[in-house]
Amino acid sequence: MMDITFYLFFVALLVSFAAWCMFLWAIRTGQFRDVEDIKYQVWPALGEHPGDTDANGASGPGPHAPSPADSP
């Protein structure tokens, strides 16, 4: 029973070390810089623009927006 405990402890240390290495890699390669820029890159792909709101204050097209078929 103790043998498997030592193996599991060693595996846990290896996984922890791998996670720490991935975290350091992410910091060194700038993965945590300008995380807000991604949302501005996604908006044009969705056809939305910052500041587009309807009368209810909701942004972008959605179920709250009237469709052209609803207008008289």
C-alpha positions as CSV (number, residue, x, y, z in Angstrom):
1,M,0.0,0.0,0.0
2,M,2.8,2.4,0.8
3,D,4.5,1.7,-2.6
4,I,1.5,3.1,-4.5
5,T,1.4,6.1,-2.3
6,F,5.0,7.0,-3.2
7,Y,4.3,6.5,-6.9
8,L,1.2,8.7,-6.7
9,F,3.2,11.4,-4.8
10,F,5.9,11.3,-7.4
11,V,3.3,11.6,-10.2
12,A,1.7,14.5,-8.4
13,L,5.0,16.3,-8.2
14,L,5.7,15.7,-11.9
15,V,2.3,17.1,-12.9
16,S,2.8,20.1,-10.6
17,F,6.2,20.8,-12.1
18,A,4.7,20.5,-15.6
19,A,2.0,23.0,-14.7
20,W,4.6,25.4,-13.2
21,C,6.6,25.2,-16.4
22,M,3.6,25.9,-18.6
23,F,2.8,28.9,-16.4
24,L,6.3,30.3,-16.7
25,W,6.2,29.7,-20.5
26,A,3.0,31.6,-20.7
27,I,4.5,34.5,-18.8
28,R,7.6,34.6,-20.9
29,T,5.8,34.4,-24.3
30,G,3.4,37.2,-23.3
31,Q,0.2,35.1,-23.1
32,F,-1.1,37.3,-20.3
33,R,-0.5,40.7,-22.1
34,D,-3.4,42.6,-23.6
35,V,-6.1,40.0,-22.7
36,E,-8.7,42.7,-23.4
37,D,-7.7,43.0,-27.0
38,I,-9.2,39.7,-27.9
39,K,-12.8,40.9,-27.4
40,Y,-12.1,43.8,-29.7
41,Q,-10.9,41.4,-32.3
42,V,-14.0,39.2,-31.9
43,W,-16.6,42.1,-32.3
44,P,-15.9,42.7,-36.0
45,A,-16.3,39.0,-36.7
46,L,-19.8,39.1,-35.0
47,G,-20.9,42.2,-36.9
48,E,-21.1,44.2,-33.7
49,H,-19.3,47.4,-32.7
50,P,-18.5,48.7,-29.2
51,G,-21.2,51.0,-28.1
52,D,-24.0,49.5,-30.2
53,T,-27.0,49.4,-28.0
54,D,-30.7,49.2,-28.5
55,A,-33.5,51.1,-26.7
56,N,-33.2,48.6,-23.7
57,G,-29.5,49.2,-23.3
58,A,-28.6,45.7,-24.5
59,S,-25.7,45.4,-27.0
60,G,-25.7,43.7,-30.3
61,P,-28.5,41.8,-32.1
62,G,-30.5,39.3,-30.1
63,P,-33.9,38.1,-29.2
64,H,-34.8,41.6,-27.8
65,A,-34.2,43.3,-31.2
66,P,-37.2,43.6,-33.4
67,S,-36.9,41.7,-36.7
68,P,-37.8,43.4,-40.1
69,A,-40.9,41.2,-40.3
70,D,-42.2,42.7,-37.1
71,S,-42.3,46.3,-38.5
72,P,-45.6,47.5,-40.1
